[in-house]
Structure formats: C-alpha cells, structure tokens
Amino acid sequence: MRDRAAIHGLAWLAWLGAIVVLTTTTRNPWYLALAFLWVIVTEAVAKRQPLLGRSAPIWSPLRFGLLVIPIAALFNGLTVHVGATELWRLPLHWPLFGGAITLEAMLFGALNGLALTILFGAFAVVNRMMPLRAIIHLIPRTYYPVAIVAAIAITFVPVTLQQWQQIREAQAVRGHKLRGIGSWLALWLPLLTSGMERALQLAEAMTARGFAGGVASHNPVQQSALVGGLAVVLAGLLLRTVWGQGVAGLLLMVGGAALVLGILHAAGRQHPHTRYRPMPWQPQDWVVVAGALLTALAFLLPVPGRATIFYTPYPTLMPPEFALTLGVAMWGLLAPVAVWLVMGREVLYD
C-alpha cells in the first residue's frame, strides 16, 4: 500500500537544496520572510498528511524562531561593532563585547537567525515526510552497511524515549517517587538493561541474516580517485572564492564532483542489494523538482532583479528592494503543497 501523494526522496532533496541555496545567497528580509512563510505553510499542510518518516520535532519552526532570532540578533550586536545607528555602548576594555552596539549589527544577526529558522523548518518537514528507508536508499551503496547502522541508531532514539516513559509509569504505579539522585537508579537500571537486551537481539538477528558477512574489498585506485576528486572540488572552491577565478573554479568543482559521483557509483555496483519495497518516480516528483529548480536558478543565474539579493544593512540601514521576478520564482517552494492539495490522500495498492 502506498500513499498516492507521497513524494520521492530525491525530490525532497531538491526542495531542500533550493532552500539551502536561498538562505546562503541572500539576506534580503523580503525574500527570507517569504521563504519562512512558505516553509510554515508547507509544515502546516504536512501535519495533515499521512506520517511517513519520523515524528515531528518538539519545537515548531515558529517556536524555534522565537528563540533563535533574538539570540542571534543579540550575539551579533555584541560582537560586531559596525553600523551608523548606535543604540548603546559597552566599555572598550571588555574583551570581544566592548564597543558600540548598533542597530545594523542586531538586524543582520536577526536575519541570520531567520535563515537558520527557515533551514530548521525545512529539515523538519523532510524529516516528517521522508521514510527512513528512503533516506537509506539515498546513501551510496558502497556505504550501505554504515547507512544501516545509522538508521538503526536513529530508530533506537524514539524507542528508548518510549521505554523511558513506560518505566516511569510502571514505577509510579508501584509508589516510586523521585526525591534525589539515588531515586533515579530505579529508572536508569531498567532502561539500561532493556536497551542492552534489544541491542543483543538485533545483533543476533542481523548476524543470522549475514549482514556485512562478506569479504570487504578495497580498491586502491578507486580510493585514490575519490581523494583526487575531493581535492579538485576544494581547488575549484579556492579558485572561485579566494582568487576570484569564477569560470575556472566552477569547471574544477563540476569536474571534481562528477569524478566523485562516478567513483561512488562504480564502487556501489560492487555491493548489490535488494529493495523489497521500491519507491518509483512519479509525475508529482517532477513537479516538486521543477519548483525547486525554478527557485534555485532564480537565485543563481543573472535573471532580472537578481541584484536585490545582495542586501546588507551596513554601514547605514537602508530599506531592502524586492524583485517581482524572484518573488514569483519562490512560489516553486510551494510545489509539495500543490501536490498534496491536488493528489489528496488517495491510496494506491501496489
């Protein structure tokens, strides 16, 4: 059984990548506020969808932003003493914090906090809507045993929390009260023993199924090529950011990334595995990828109005500009919401 409105893991990665591109290329308050609004809308609609991945985080993006944005604004104001609008001044002999506290510095810190809030909300949506098996399938097959171990570790966290709650309730029924450090032993000891028991049972089951029982094969040529590809990517990044060689740096980064992906693909073919519940690529996945590309390319390519993304409140606070072209392109972030609203909750049986 499969939810018809389910979105493929690669499509979610494209959507998440578009948000990462947006939050790393601009600090324009208009674009960040619009992206935050779209993430909030996506998160609200995702709560009404059938749960596919892990449960939603305890903190919503709104609660996270109410904490992070003021902290980021205060920290940047205390550490970056730049700007024309001075709010107050701390003694100069104070290390790091001494100097003028400016409105521009606090505003820029608040914008950084807003960008972190957008990323938190986007990852919360992906965490909720991507099944754990979909995340495992995105990891290169050459690192598949590591992916399995990481997935097991992730699933042990909610199981442990559930076990902790059951132990607390059982001890409360028996009249146990938490009065000091010694009283916590009655909770920690059953939790530790039950966790060890689950771990041993899982280890025995995986050993019986021959997990990672094959002979490990290490190809020195592939390993050298992988290190070389990463070095080429780093060289291209240095050329582009430090020495200002944009075209040459971009070519090196693309070439190095292609080499790394090729090596990972070739190494993965040496570790075949079977997918019992494959998740095929469907038309709605193209919609999500197209919306993500629309947003990402608008902030990367020289489209009309792209100069408005280069906003900074320093040295004097100025009102930010808004380009309708970029604003329309950002509607691509609502592609998952459009898929859910159009496809509904119909279920397809395989």
C-alpha positions as CSV (number, residue, x, y, z in Angstrom):
1,M,0.0,0.0,0.0
2,R,1.4,3.4,-0.9
3,D,0.1,6.9,-0.4
4,R,-0.5,8.5,-3.8
5,A,0.6,11.9,-2.7
6,A,3.9,10.6,-1.4
7,I,7.0,12.4,-2.7
8,H,10.2,10.7,-3.7
9,G,13.3,11.2,-1.5
10,L,15.3,12.8,-4.4
11,A,12.5,15.3,-5.0
12,W,12.6,16.2,-1.3
13,L,16.4,16.7,-1.5
14,A,15.9,19.0,-4.5
15,W,13.3,21.0,-2.5
16,L,15.7,21.2,0.5
17,G,18.6,22.2,-1.8
18,A,16.6,25.1,-3.2
19,I,16.0,26.4,0.4
20,V,19.7,26.0,1.2
21,V,20.6,28.0,-1.9
22,L,18.2,30.7,-1.0
23,T,19.3,31.0,2.6
24,T,23.0,31.0,1.7
25,T,22.8,33.6,-1.1
26,T,20.7,36.3,0.3
27,R,20.0,38.2,3.5
28,N,17.2,40.4,1.9
29,P,14.5,40.5,4.5
30,W,11.7,40.3,1.9
31,Y,13.0,37.0,0.4
32,L,13.8,35.5,3.8
33,A,10.3,36.4,5.1
34,L,8.6,35.0,2.1
35,A,10.7,31.7,2.3
36,F,9.8,31.5,6.0
37,L,6.1,31.9,5.2
38,W,6.2,29.2,2.5
39,V,8.1,26.8,4.9
40,I,5.4,27.4,7.6
41,V,2.6,26.7,5.1
42,T,4.4,23.5,3.9
43,E,4.9,22.4,7.5
44,A,1.3,23.1,8.4
45,V,0.0,21.1,5.4
46,A,2.5,18.3,6.1
47,K,1.0,17.8,9.6
48,R,-2.3,16.7,7.9
49,Q,-0.6,14.2,5.6
50,P,-0.1,10.5,6.5
51,L,3.1,10.2,8.6
52,L,5.8,8.6,6.5
53,G,9.0,9.5,8.3
54,R,9.9,10.2,11.9
55,S,7.6,12.2,14.2
56,A,7.8,16.0,14.0
57,P,10.3,17.7,16.3
58,I,9.1,19.0,19.7
59,W,9.7,22.6,18.6
60,S,7.8,24.1,15.7
61,P,9.6,26.5,13.3
62,L,7.7,29.4,15.0
63,R,8.9,28.4,18.5
64,F,12.4,27.8,17.2
65,G,12.4,31.2,15.5
66,L,11.2,33.0,18.7
67,L,14.2,31.6,20.5
68,V,17.0,31.7,17.8
69,I,16.3,35.1,16.2
70,P,16.6,37.2,19.3
71,I,19.7,35.3,20.4
72,A,21.3,35.7,17.0
73,A,20.5,39.4,17.0
74,L,21.9,40.0,20.5
75,F,25.0,37.9,19.8
76,N,25.8,39.7,16.5
77,G,25.1,43.1,18.1
78,L,27.5,42.3,21.0
79,T,30.3,41.0,18.8
80,V,30.1,43.1,15.6
81,H,30.6,46.8,16.3
82,V,29.8,48.1,12.9
83,G,27.0,50.4,11.8
84,A,25.9,54.1,12.0
85,T,22.9,53.8,14.3
86,E,24.4,53.4,17.8
87,L,22.0,52.0,20.4
88,W,24.3,51.9,23.4
89,R,28.0,51.4,24.2
90,L,29.8,49.0,26.4
91,P,33.2,49.7,27.9
92,L,36.0,49.3,25.4
93,H,38.2,47.3,27.8
94,W,35.6,44.4,27.7
95,P,37.1,41.7,25.5
96,L,35.0,40.9,22.4
97,F,31.9,42.7,23.7
98,G,33.3,46.1,24.3
99,G,32.3,48.8,21.9
100,A,29.2,50.3,20.2
101,I,26.0,48.2,19.9
102,T,24.4,49.2,16.6
103,L,21.0,48.6,15.1
104,E,22.6,47.4,11.9
105,A,24.5,44.7,13.6
106,M,21.5,43.5,15.5
107,L,19.4,43.5,12.4
108,F,21.9,41.4,10.5
109,G,22.1,39.0,13.4
110,A,18.3,38.7,13.3
111,L,18.4,37.9,9.6
112,N,20.9,35.2,10.2
113,G,18.7,33.7,12.9
114,L,15.7,33.9,10.4
115,A,17.8,31.9,7.9
116,L,18.6,29.3,10.5
117,T,14.9,29.1,11.3
118,I,14.0,28.5,7.7
119,L,16.5,25.7,7.5
120,F,15.2,24.2,10.7
121,G,11.6,24.2,9.3
122,A,12.7,22.7,6.0
123,F,14.6,19.9,7.7
124,A,11.6,19.3,10.0
125,V,9.3,18.8,7.0
126,V,11.7,16.5,5.2
127,N,12.3,14.5,8.4
128,R,8.5,14.1,8.8
129,M,7.7,13.2,5.2
130,M,10.6,11.0,4.2
131,P,10.5,7.4,5.3
132,L,13.7,6.1,6.9
133,R,14.1,3.5,4.1
134,A,14.1,6.4,1.6
135,I,16.9,8.1,3.4
136,I,18.9,4.8,3.4
137,H,18.4,4.4,-0.4
138,L,19.9,7.9,-0.9
139,I,23.2,6.8,0.6
140,P,25.7,5.4,-1.9
141,R,25.6,1.6,-1.9
142,T,29.3,1.4,-1.1
143,Y,28.5,2.8,2.4
144,Y,25.3,0.8,2.8
145,P,26.4,-1.0,6.0
146,V,27.1,2.4,7.6
147,A,23.7,3.6,6.4
148,I,22.0,0.6,8.1
149,V,23.8,1.1,11.3
150,A,23.0,4.9,11.3
151,A,19.3,4.1,10.6
152,I,19.2,1.6,13.5
153,A,20.7,4.2,15.8
154,I,18.1,6.8,14.7
155,T,15.2,4.4,15.3
156,F,16.6,3.5,18.8
157,V,16.1,7.1,20.0
158,P,12.2,7.2,19.9
159,V,12.1,3.6,21.1
160,T,14.3,4.5,24.1
161,L,12.1,7.5,24.9
162,Q,9.0,5.4,24.8
163,Q,10.7,2.8,27.0
164,W,11.7,5.5,29.5
165,Q,8.0,6.7,29.7
166,Q,6.8,3.2,30.3
167,I,9.3,2.6,33.0
168,R,8.4,5.9,34.7
169,E,4.7,5.0,34.6
170,A,5.4,1.5,36.0
171,Q,7.5,2.8,38.8
172,A,4.9,5.4,39.7
173,V,2.2,2.7,40.0
174,R,4.5,1.0,42.5
175,G,4.7,4.2,44.5
176,H,8.2,5.2,43.5
177,K,8.9,9.0,43.8
178,L,11.9,10.9,42.5
179,R,13.3,12.6,45.6
180,G,17.1,12.6,44.9
181,I,19.9,11.3,42.7
182,G,19.6,7.8,44.2
183,S,15.9,7.5,43.3
184,W,16.8,7.8,39.6
185,L,18.6,4.4,39.8
186,A,15.2,2.7,39.7
187,L,14.6,4.3,36.3
188,W,18.1,4.1,34.7
189,L,18.8,0.5,35.5
190,P,15.7,-1.0,33.8
191,L,16.3,1.3,30.9
192,L,19.9,0.2,30.5
193,T,19.1,-3.5,30.8
194,S,16.2,-3.3,28.3
195,G,18.4,-1.3,25.8
196,M,21.2,-3.9,26.1
197,E,18.7,-6.7,25.6
198,R,17.2,-5.1,22.4
199,A,20.7,-4.4,21.1
200,L,21.8,-8.0,21.6
201,Q,18.7,-9.4,20.0
202,L,19.1,-7.1,17.0
203,A,22.8,-8.1,16.7
204,E,21.9,-11.8,16.7
205,A,19.2,-11.3,14.1
206,M,21.5,-9.4,11.8
207,T,24.3,-11.9,12.2
208,A,21.8,-14.7,11.3
209,R,20.9,-12.9,8.1
210,G,24.6,-12.5,7.1
211,F,24.7,-8.7,7.5
212,A,28.2,-7.4,6.5
213,G,29.4,-11.0,6.4
214,G,31.1,-10.7,3.0
215,V,34.8,-10.1,2.5
216,A,35.5,-6.4,2.4
217,S,37.0,-5.3,-0.9
218,H,39.2,-2.1,-1.0
219,N,40.2,-0.8,-4.4
220,P,43.3,1.4,-4.1
221,V,42.6,3.0,-7.5
222,Q,39.1,4.0,-6.6
223,Q,40.1,5.3,-3.2
224,S,42.9,7.4,-4.8
225,A,40.5,8.7,-7.4
226,L,37.9,9.6,-4.7
227,V,40.5,11.6,-2.8
228,G,41.7,13.3,-6.0
229,G,38.1,14.2,-6.9
230,L,37.6,15.8,-3.5
231,A,40.9,17.7,-3.9
232,V,39.8,19.0,-7.3
233,V,36.5,20.3,-5.8
234,L,38.4,22.0,-3.0
235,A,40.8,23.6,-5.5
236,G,37.9,24.8,-7.6
237,L,36.3,26.3,-4.5
238,L,39.5,28.1,-3.6
239,L,39.9,29.4,-7.1
240,R,36.3,30.7,-7.1
241,T,36.2,32.3,-3.6
242,V,39.8,33.3,-2.9
243,W,41.4,34.1,-6.2
244,G,38.3,35.2,-8.0
245,Q,38.6,32.8,-10.9
246,G,34.9,32.2,-11.3
247,V,34.8,30.2,-14.5
248,A,37.9,28.1,-13.9
249,G,36.8,27.4,-10.3
250,L,33.3,26.4,-11.4
251,L,34.7,24.0,-14.0
252,L,37.0,22.4,-11.5
253,M,34.2,22.0,-9.0
254,V,31.9,20.4,-11.5
255,G,34.6,18.1,-12.8
256,G,35.7,17.0,-9.3
257,A,32.1,16.4,-8.3
258,A,31.4,14.3,-11.4
259,L,34.6,12.3,-10.7
260,V,33.4,11.7,-7.1
261,L,29.9,10.6,-8.1
262,G,31.3,8.3,-10.8
263,I,33.6,6.6,-8.3
264,L,30.8,6.2,-5.8
265,H,28.6,4.7,-8.5
266,A,31.3,2.3,-9.6
267,A,32.0,1.2,-6.0
268,G,28.4,0.8,-5.3
269,R,27.9,-1.7,-8.1
270,Q,30.3,-4.0,-6.2
271,H,27.8,-4.1,-3.3
272,P,24.4,-5.2,-4.8
273,H,21.3,-5.4,-2.5
274,T,17.6,-6.0,-3.0
275,R,14.9,-3.4,-2.4
276,Y,11.7,-5.2,-1.3
277,R,9.6,-2.0,-1.4
278,P,10.9,0.2,-4.2
279,M,9.5,3.8,-4.4
280,P,9.1,4.6,-8.1
281,W,9.5,8.0,-9.6
282,Q,6.1,9.6,-10.2
283,P,4.7,12.7,-12.0
284,Q,4.3,14.7,-8.8
285,D,8.1,14.2,-8.1
286,W,8.8,16.1,-11.4
287,V,6.6,18.9,-10.1
288,V,8.5,19.3,-6.9
289,V,11.9,19.1,-8.7
290,A,10.7,21.7,-11.2
291,G,9.6,24.1,-8.5
292,A,12.9,23.7,-6.6
293,L,14.9,24.3,-9.8
294,L,12.8,27.4,-10.5
295,T,13.6,28.9,-7.1
296,A,17.3,27.8,-7.0
297,L,18.1,29.0,-10.6
298,A,16.5,32.4,-9.9
299,F,18.9,33.0,-7.1
300,L,22.0,31.6,-9.0
301,L,21.6,32.9,-12.6
302,P,21.7,36.5,-13.7
303,V,18.0,37.0,-14.0
304,P,16.3,40.4,-13.9
305,G,16.3,41.8,-10.4
306,R,19.0,39.4,-9.0
307,A,21.0,42.4,-7.7
308,T,18.4,42.8,-4.9
309,I,19.6,39.6,-3.2
310,F,22.8,41.3,-2.2
311,Y,21.4,43.2,0.7
312,T,23.4,44.3,3.7
313,P,22.3,46.8,6.5
314,Y,25.9,48.0,6.8
315,P,27.1,50.7,7.2
316,T,23.8,52.6,7.3
317,L,20.4,50.9,7.5
318,M,18.6,51.1,4.1
319,P,15.2,49.7,3.1
320,P,15.6,46.5,1.0
321,E,14.4,46.2,-2.5
322,F,12.1,43.5,-3.9
323,A,12.2,42.0,-7.4
324,L,8.9,40.6,-8.6
325,T,10.9,38.0,-10.7
326,L,12.5,36.4,-7.7
327,G,9.2,36.7,-5.7
328,V,7.3,34.7,-8.4
329,A,10.2,32.2,-8.7
330,M,10.0,31.5,-4.9
331,W,6.4,30.1,-5.4
332,G,8.2,27.0,-6.6
333,L,8.8,26.2,-2.9
334,L,5.1,25.5,-2.6
335,A,5.2,22.6,-5.1
336,P,4.8,20.0,-2.3
337,V,1.7,21.8,-1.0
338,A,0.3,21.8,-4.6
339,V,0.9,18.1,-4.9
340,W,-0.8,17.3,-1.6
341,L,-3.8,19.5,-2.4
342,V,-4.3,18.1,-5.9
343,M,-3.5,14.5,-5.2
344,G,-5.3,14.4,-1.8
345,R,-5.0,11.3,0.4
346,E,-5.9,8.7,-2.1
347,V,-4.1,5.4,-1.6
348,L,-2.7,3.2,-4.4
349,Y,-2.4,-0.5,-3.8
350,D,0.7,-2.0,-5.5
